[in-house]
Structure formats: structure tokens, C-alpha cells
Amino acid sequence: MAYPFCDEEKIEIDINQFIEKVSNLFNQEIVDAARSTGFVKRESKLTGLLFLSIFTFFI
């Protein structure tokens, strides 16, 4: 459903840019570094990126 004040194309571009930037925060290199420093003690099936995706975009 489109709203008259909503530019759907711009919103889609903004969401795609957001996802790209946030994905960089949860890349494998970061996860490995967190694990090697002891910051992360155990592995979870629900990753940070998956958690964010579910609760932000209901994917």
C-alpha cells in the first residue's frame, strides 16, 4: 500500500544501503575476532545479523 507522502523507490534504496552497511558490522572477520579475543564465548544459531533482520524487517 503506497502512501502519497512516501517515495517507495527511495525507501527501498535507503533500506538496501542500510542492510549493506550493517552487514559489514557482522561480517565473518568481526565474528572471528570477537571469538578469538574471548568476547564471544559460545556460538549461537541466531547471529547478530539474523536477529537484526528479523526484528527490523520481519524477514
C-alpha positions in Angstrom: 0.0 0.0 0.0 1.5 3.3 -1.1 1.1 6.5 0.8 1.0 9.8 -1.0 3.9 11.2 1.0 6.0 8.1 0.6 8.6 7.6 -2.2 8.8 3.8 -2.2 11.8 3.8 -4.6 13.8 6.0 -2.3 12.8 3.9 0.8 13.9 0.7 -1.0 17.3 2.3 -1.9 17.7 3.5 1.7 16.9 0.1 3.1 19.4 -1.6 0.8 22.1 0.8 1.8 21.3 0.3 5.4 21.5 -3.5 5.0 24.8 -3.3 3.2 26.3 -1.1 5.9 25.0 -3.2 8.8 26.1 -6.4 7.1 29.7 -5.1 7.3 29.3 -4.9 11.1 28.5 -8.6 11.3 31.0 -10.0 8.7 32.9 -13.2 9.5 36.1 -11.4 10.2 34.5 -9.4 13.0 32.9 -12.6 14.4 36.2 -14.4 14.3 38.0 -11.5 16.1 35.3 -11.4 18.8 35.7 -15.2 19.3 39.5 -15.1 19.4 39.6 -12.3 22.0 37.1 -14.2 24.2 34.4 -11.6 23.8 32.2 -14.3 22.4 32.2 -17.5 24.4 29.8 -19.7 22.5 28.3 -19.9 19.1 24.6 -19.2 18.6 22.3 -20.2 15.7 20.8 -16.8 15.9 23.5 -14.5 14.6 23.6 -10.7 15.2 22.7 -10.0 11.5 19.8 -12.5 11.5 18.5 -11.1 14.8 18.6 -7.6 13.4 16.9 -8.7 10.1 14.1 -10.5 11.9 13.3 -7.7 14.3 13.9 -4.8 11.9 12.4 -6.1 8.6 10.4 -9.1 9.8 12.2 -11.3 7.2 
